[in-house]
Amino acid sequence: MVSGSEVVSDGAVGVFIGAGLLVTPIVSQGCRPIGQPFTITKAHENVIEELAGAPAMERLGELAVAVSEEDRELIRHGLHIGLVVDEHKLEFRRGDFLVRNVLGVYRETAALAIGDVAKVGQTVQFHIRDAEAADEDLRELLTDVEADAVLLFTCNGRGRSFFGVADHDAGTVEKLLGPVPLAGAFCAGELGPVGERNYLHRFTASLAVFRN
């Protein structure tokens, strides 16, 4: 962190928010859903054993056959799963999911391990991530947003190696919201709400948008 002209390696930063200042949180998870939603029909802890009555790996295999070659390549390089945050909705789209990593597979049981608790009856959908989807997601979330200042905390995996430019997230905020005061940091874990709850994320751009 930088404090004035001093560089420090530990500590904490807080923001005091006065009365009358509106703060809007925005979390861009940078993924897009593929295939169709499934209901978890058998699971324990963080392991999904069955999706819609079939082994989880069988459902994933069906998806891999149905999608484009480009999406299959993205599945090979990092698959994610979205957990629906509001089961009362009739249809689900990007932004309705809490995105978590698929951590591994159990070949003997055709089950999937994910980076969260898996619950029977929960709706999930597989997700993939690439630079185009991450850029589109951030732009969609910032459309029609007005700001007087912004705090931006972005994953250290969303830098030049991912987007091809060093300042994609900050640059996109400036393009869409104008030359407002902007500060923040690269992180290895970002906080922000999805639905009504706050979560710890990976690979997100998490913003606090201030408006007088």
N, C-alpha and C positions, 0 to 999 in steps of 0.2 A: 504494500500500500504506500501511497505518497501522501504525506501530511505537510503542506507548504513546500519547503525545499528539502524535507527530510524523507528518506525512504525507510519504512519500518517493516519488519517481518511478522509481527503479530499484533493483536489488538482487536478492537471492534469499532464499528461505525454505526451511529444512530442518527435518525432524522426526527426532529421535533416538528409535528404538524399542528399549526395553529388553527383556530376556529375559522370556518368559512373557506378553507382550502379543500377542494375535492381531489381525492386520489383514486384513480382507476387502475386496478391491476390487470395486466395482459400477459398471458403465458402462451408462447408459440412453441408447440412441441415438435414442429417440423416434420411430421409424418403424414402419410395419407393411407386411408383404409383400402384394402383390396379384398376381393371376394365378397362373401356375405356374412352377416352376423350369425353366431351360434350361441346356443344356451349350454352352459356347463352342466352336464348330467352326472358326472362322477369326478370327485376331486378330494385331495387332502393337502393341508398346509399350502405350499406353493406349487403343487403338482396338479396339472389338469390331466385326468385319465380319459375322460370321454367328453366329446362335443356332440350334442344332438343325438345321443345314443350310439355313437361310433367312436372307436379309439381316436384320440386326438391326432396321432400321426397319420391316420387314414384320412381324416379331414384335411390335414395339411397337404397330403399327397394329391388329393383331388384338386385343391386350390392350385398347386404348382403346375398341374397339367392344363388347367383352364386359363391361366394368365399368359401374358406375352412373354417372349424370351427376355426382354429387357427387365421385366418385373421378376422373372425367375432368377436372373443374375443378382438382383438386389436382395432377394430372399436368401441366396447363398452367402451373401456378404454381411447379413445382419437382419434377422427377423425380429419383429416386435409384435406385441399384442395390446389391443386397446380394451380396457375394462369400462363398460358403460357406467356413467356416473348418475344418470337419472333414468331409471327403468320405466318411468311413466310415459316416456315419449313413444310415439308410434313408429317413427323412423329415426335413424341415427345417421349423422354425418360427421365430418371432421370437426373436432372441437367438443363432441359429446363423449369422448373417451379419455380416460387416464391411460397414457401410453407407458408400457413397461417392456423391458427386454425379455425375449425368450432365451433362457440361460442354457438349456440343453435338452436332450432327449433321453428317454429310457427305452432302448431298443427292445428289451425283453417284454415290456408291457405296452409299448407304443404310446407312452405318456410324454407330456411336455412339462418342463420346469420353467416357471416364470419368476420375474422379479417382484412378486407381490403375493398376497394371500389369494388363493383361488376358492371361490364359493359356489356350491351347487345352486343352480337357478340363476346365476349371473350371466348377463349377455356379454359376449366378447367378439372381437373381430380382429383378424390379423392386419398388421400395418407394415409398411416399408418406408425407408427414409432415403432421400437423395437430395442433392443441392436444389434441384428444381422444386421439389415438394416443400422443402424448408423455406425457400424464398417466397413461394406462392402463399404458404400459410401465414407468414409474417405480414405480407402485404395485405392479405384479406383481413386480418385482425386489426390493422391500422387504418383501413378505409373509413373515412368520415370521422376519424378521431381528431379532436382538437386538444392542443396541449400548450401550456406555458412553460413547462420544464419536464424533463424525463430522467429517471434513473433506469439504467439498462444493465442487467446482469446476464451475461451470455456464456454458454459452455465453452471451455477451451478447445473443444473439438469442432467448433463452428468457425474456425479461422480460415487462413489462406489454403490449407491443405484440403478443406472441404468445398469452399465456395470458389476458390481460385483467386480471391482478393482478400486483403488483410482486414478490411473494415466493412464487410457486408452488412452486418446488423446495424451498426451505428450509421452507416451511410444510408441504409434504407429508411431508418427513422428520420434522418434529416431530410431526405427527399420527400417523404410523405407528410411529415408534420411541420416542416419548415426549420429555419435556423434557430431552434429553441435551445436554451441551456441543456446540455446533456452530459451526464457523468455516469460512471459505473465501473465494472470490472469483468475480467474473464474469471470463470469459476469452475470448480469441479463438483458441481451440485448446486442447483438453483431452487429457491423457494418460490411458490406461487400457487394460487387457487385454481382448481378445476372444478366447476360446479360450486358447491357450497363449502368445500373443504380445502384446506391448505395442504400442499404436498411438497416433498423433496423430489426434484426431477434430475434427469441427466439429458444433456444435449438440447436444452431449451434456450430460448431467449425470453427472459422474464423481466417485464417492465413495470414500473410504477409511473403512471402518467399524472402529472399535477396540473390542476386547472383552477384559476382564481374565480 
